[in-house]
Amino acid sequence: MIIRIESPSHPGTEVFFQHSDAMLRAKQHPEDAMFIAEGPKVVLSALDAGFAPVSVLMRERHLESEEGRRILSRCGDAPVYVGPDDVLAALTGFRLERSWVQIAMRRPKERTLASVCEKAHRIAVLENITEPSNLGAIFRSAAALGLDGVLLTPSCCDVYHRRCVRVCMGTVFRLPWARTEADSGISALGEMAFSRVCMALRADSMALDDPFLASREKLAIYLGTEDTGLKDETIAGCDHTVCIPMAPGVDSLNVAAAAAIAFWQLRWRR
């Protein structure tokens, strides 16, 4: 069903123009919760993962393109809202170039910690990561470098925030993830025989390239908030502390950059 729009108040387009990510999350009514996938690569990743389209927003010029037809053929009877470039730019505040297609999709039921970790060898545990771009970059590195899943503390930002989804290039759709309890999953992961490794700049830290760490069959790699890092009680509860040595005059790396280095160095050597 193709619907031409001229106004952001057009019925059915609220999810694209008026609803914030927090509104889309709909905590009080999870059965109605949605997220927005932007751009053809991200949209196709979501469709491949089995997410259900609710509605589509597309630049009119792409309706008959090969990629546009391929996407629409998989959207069932979801309404498709289209408009010329100048109209959509006026509605969104920017020109839809790489994000020429956006799809509102239903959020799935969240996994449990146990289901994510059941057969895993390498897990990232993220504590209080509040910047969606950093979270998206960490997910992308985790998927690219062979991690089996991601755990997030309750205060981490929304995994389906549209900026996180865009930055991770859709890897959040195929990499298993779950929320931890208040203790950052330390107890549960210990019971599942994970060696818990925290990333922290401390004098007693092990070297990241210590062969002992890479040889562990099951590792949980803890990374903390962008500002202050991991909580003291989290560091105390982990089995090992490791750090990436810094050159003089630099105190730390961005958490997403540190995550990529750690994931590569501590990867599971099958």
Phi, psi and omega per residue, in radians:
M1 nan 1.879 -3.108
I2 -1.607 2.173 -3.091
I3 -2.179 2.083 3.122
R4 -1.470 2.297 -3.096
I5 -2.020 2.636 3.088
E6 -2.269 -0.074 -3.021
S7 -2.579 2.534 3.084
P8 -1.204 -0.180 3.108
S9 -1.616 0.113 3.125
H10 -1.052 2.237 -3.121
P11 -0.928 2.294 3.117
G12 1.741 -0.269 -3.100
T13 -1.684 0.098 -3.077
E14 -0.981 -0.658 -3.081
V15 -1.105 -0.490 -3.109
F16 -1.550 -0.588 -2.979
F17 -1.964 -0.412 -2.983
Q18 -2.110 -0.416 -3.067
H19 -1.598 2.278 3.039
S20 -1.339 2.969 3.094
D21 -1.084 -0.631 3.112
A22 -1.118 -0.677 3.107
M23 -1.185 -0.675 3.129
L24 -1.143 -0.531 -3.118
R25 -1.166 -0.592 3.017
A26 0.821 1.099 -3.100
K27 -1.037 -0.621 -3.090
Q28 -1.315 -0.349 3.122
H29 -2.350 1.237 -3.046
P30 -1.026 -0.394 3.120
E31 -1.203 -0.319 3.120
D32 -1.798 0.033 -3.038
A33 -1.194 2.464 -3.129
M34 -2.385 3.021 2.955
F35 -2.537 2.901 -3.138
I36 -1.937 2.177 3.007
A37 -1.742 2.256 -3.060
E38 -2.082 2.378 3.073
G39 1.576 2.574 -3.037
P40 -1.078 -0.698 -3.122
K41 -1.144 -0.785 3.140
V42 -1.167 -0.743 3.120
V43 -1.051 -0.806 3.140
L44 -1.137 -0.628 3.079
S45 -1.091 -0.713 3.125
A46 -1.169 -0.723 3.113
L47 -1.146 -0.697 3.103
D48 -1.081 -0.565 -3.130
A49 -1.430 -0.043 3.051
G50 1.594 0.256 3.121
F51 -1.260 2.550 -3.033
A52 -1.651 2.086 3.103
P53 -1.215 2.452 3.057
V54 -1.816 -0.809 3.095
S55 -2.750 2.813 -3.023
V56 -2.233 2.435 2.989
L57 -2.085 2.264 -3.030
M58 -2.561 2.530 2.974
R59 -1.143 2.349 -3.052
E60 -1.008 -0.643 -3.078
R61 -1.120 -0.305 -3.109
H62 -1.664 -0.012 -3.121
L63 -0.997 -0.689 -3.077
E64 -1.801 0.133 3.076
S65 -1.285 2.767 -3.121
E66 -1.043 -0.781 -3.121
E67 -1.211 -0.660 3.113
G68 -1.095 -0.785 3.124
R69 -1.126 -0.631 -3.135
R70 -1.138 -0.709 3.123
I71 -1.186 -0.849 -3.085
L72 -1.121 -0.524 3.128
S73 -1.130 -0.278 -3.101
R74 -1.877 0.151 -3.070
C75 -1.794 0.144 3.075
G76 0.997 -2.333 -3.106
D77 -1.749 0.362 3.092
A78 -1.105 2.375 3.119
P79 -1.128 2.497 -3.121
V80 -2.028 1.968 3.141
Y81 -1.658 2.191 -3.085
V82 -2.260 2.766 3.075
G83 -2.889 2.782 3.080
P84 -1.164 2.814 -3.026
D85 -0.981 -0.756 -3.077
D86 -1.157 -0.609 3.120
V87 -1.203 -0.826 -3.130
L88 -1.133 -0.644 3.102
A89 -1.113 -0.674 3.118
A90 -1.184 -0.593 -3.110
L91 -1.334 -0.716 -3.051
T92 -1.598 -0.369 -3.085
G93 1.576 -0.017 3.091
F94 -2.678 2.828 3.131
R95 -1.414 2.313 3.132
L96 -1.431 1.604 3.130
E97 -1.619 -1.510 3.119
R98 -1.186 -0.421 3.112
S99 -1.681 0.775 -3.072
W100 -1.229 -0.187 3.033
V101 -2.290 2.359 3.063
Q102 -2.300 2.420 -3.137
I103 -2.257 2.248 2.986
A104 -1.443 2.224 -3.057
M105 -2.266 2.683 3.090
R106 -1.255 2.431 3.041
R107 -1.367 2.446 3.111
P108 -1.434 2.921 3.015
K109 -1.195 2.374 -3.083
E110 -1.244 2.560 3.080
R111 -1.323 2.905 3.030
T112 -1.661 2.748 3.093
L113 -1.001 -0.747 -3.106
A114 -1.092 -0.682 -3.110
S115 -1.216 -0.586 3.120
V116 -1.233 -0.643 -3.014
C117 -1.631 -0.128 -2.964
E118 -0.915 -0.829 -3.099
K119 -2.044 0.323 -3.022
A120 -1.464 2.603 2.994
H121 -1.883 -0.551 -3.126
R122 -2.340 2.157 -3.123
I123 -2.231 2.389 2.980
A124 -1.671 2.366 3.078
V125 -2.058 2.069 -3.047
L126 -1.892 2.163 -3.082
E127 -1.943 2.014 3.029
N128 1.059 0.582 3.036
I129 -1.340 1.985 -2.986
T130 -1.931 -0.102 -3.132
E131 -1.720 2.031 -3.076
P132 -1.004 -0.611 3.135
S133 -1.148 -0.718 3.088
N134 -1.133 -0.745 3.134
L135 -1.078 -0.753 3.116
G136 -1.099 -0.721 3.126
A137 -1.142 -0.665 3.105
I138 -1.139 -0.751 3.103
F139 -1.063 -0.731 -3.122
R140 -1.114 -0.748 3.105
S141 -1.156 -0.720 -3.141
A142 -1.054 -0.749 3.124
A143 -1.193 -0.727 -3.081
A144 -1.213 -0.546 -3.021
L145 -1.817 0.275 2.895
G146 1.513 0.302 3.052
L147 -1.218 2.708 -3.066
D148 -1.642 -0.255 -3.128
G149 3.114 2.997 -3.125
V150 -2.324 2.375 3.012
L151 -1.987 2.506 -3.108
L152 -2.254 2.390 3.053
T153 -1.248 2.799 -3.066
P154 -0.993 -0.465 -3.085
S155 -1.542 -0.026 3.041
C156 -1.137 2.697 -3.123
C157 -1.236 3.003 -3.057
D158 -1.176 2.164 3.116
V159 -1.066 -0.563 -3.103
Y160 -1.690 0.270 2.976
H161 -0.985 2.389 -2.982
R162 -1.077 -0.511 3.108
R163 -1.274 -0.662 3.076
C164 -1.102 -0.812 3.140
V165 -1.054 -0.715 -3.126
R166 -1.185 -0.792 -3.098
V167 -1.173 -0.656 -3.103
C168 -1.380 -0.059 3.131
M169 0.987 0.620 3.055
G170 1.445 0.034 -3.123
T171 -1.141 -0.380 3.103
V172 -1.122 -0.339 -3.132
F173 -1.352 -0.400 -3.089
R174 -2.032 -0.225 3.106
L175 -1.616 2.094 -3.097
P176 -1.068 2.458 3.095
W177 -2.575 2.793 3.118
A178 -2.739 2.877 3.052
R179 -1.606 2.542 3.092
T180 -1.629 3.055 2.974
E181 -1.448 -3.030 -3.024
A182 -1.095 -0.488 -3.080
D183 -1.519 0.363 3.102
S184 1.095 0.394 3.068
G185 1.342 0.143 -3.067
I186 -1.040 -0.821 -3.115
S187 -1.124 -0.856 -3.089
A188 -1.087 -0.747 -3.123
L189 -1.202 -0.600 3.063
G190 -1.112 -0.688 3.115
E191 -1.167 -0.436 3.112
M192 -1.630 0.253 3.035
A193 1.196 0.452 3.034
F194 -1.424 2.403 2.896
S195 -1.397 2.152 -3.042
R196 -1.720 2.042 -3.047
V197 -2.009 2.144 3.131
C198 -1.859 2.444 3.089
M199 -1.580 1.992 -3.104
A200 -2.729 2.498 3.125
L201 -1.480 1.550 -3.107
R202 -2.295 2.638 -3.088
A203 -1.134 -0.475 -3.100
D204 -1.639 0.272 -3.098
S205 -1.267 2.585 2.987
M206 -1.365 2.763 3.031
A207 -1.253 2.468 -3.108
L208 -1.076 -0.525 -3.106
D209 -1.640 0.305 3.079
D210 -1.081 2.146 -3.092
P211 -1.000 -0.468 -3.139
F212 -1.013 -0.731 -3.085
L213 -1.172 -0.830 -3.115
A214 -1.125 -0.413 -3.098
S215 -1.432 -0.206 -3.131
R216 -1.167 2.365 -3.122
E217 -1.234 -0.595 -3.102
K218 -2.316 2.050 -3.137
L219 -2.164 2.389 2.959
A220 -1.980 2.063 -3.036
I221 -1.780 2.000 -3.072
Y222 -1.635 2.287 3.064
L223 -2.272 2.411 -3.022
G224 -1.826 -3.113 -3.069
T225 -1.005 2.692 -3.048
E226 -1.072 -0.453 -3.023
D227 -1.617 -1.036 -2.994
T228 -1.956 -0.021 3.136
G229 1.366 -2.746 -3.108
L230 -1.303 2.652 3.080
K231 -1.214 2.651 -3.129
D232 -1.023 -0.698 -3.104
E233 -1.213 -0.498 3.068
T234 -1.210 -0.787 3.110
I235 -1.055 -0.748 -3.136
A236 -1.128 -0.532 -3.103
G237 -1.454 -0.248 -3.137
C238 -1.422 2.851 -3.099
D239 -1.465 -0.576 -3.088
H240 -2.474 2.612 3.021
T241 -2.031 2.280 3.139
V242 -2.278 2.743 3.116
C243 -2.540 2.803 3.011
I244 -1.718 2.009 -3.099
P245 -1.016 2.393 -3.127
M246 -1.815 2.556 3.012
A247 -1.192 2.702 3.134
P248 -0.963 2.378 3.090
G249 1.615 -0.109 3.120
V250 -2.134 2.198 -3.043
D251 -1.574 -0.460 -3.091
S252 -2.926 2.972 3.030
L253 -1.760 2.775 2.925
N254 -0.996 2.499 -3.036
V255 -1.051 -0.593 3.130
A256 -1.206 -0.671 3.096
A257 -1.183 -0.744 3.111
A258 -1.084 -0.671 3.137
A259 -1.083 -0.779 -3.118
A260 -1.067 -0.745 3.122
I261 -1.114 -0.793 -3.114
A262 -1.147 -0.725 -3.125
F263 -1.084 -0.695 -3.141
W264 -1.207 -0.803 -3.063
Q265 -1.205 -0.596 -3.049
L266 -1.762 0.234 -3.086
R267 -1.036 2.721 3.134
W268 -1.338 2.047 3.099
R269 -1.518 1.621 -3.042
R270 -1.226 nan nan
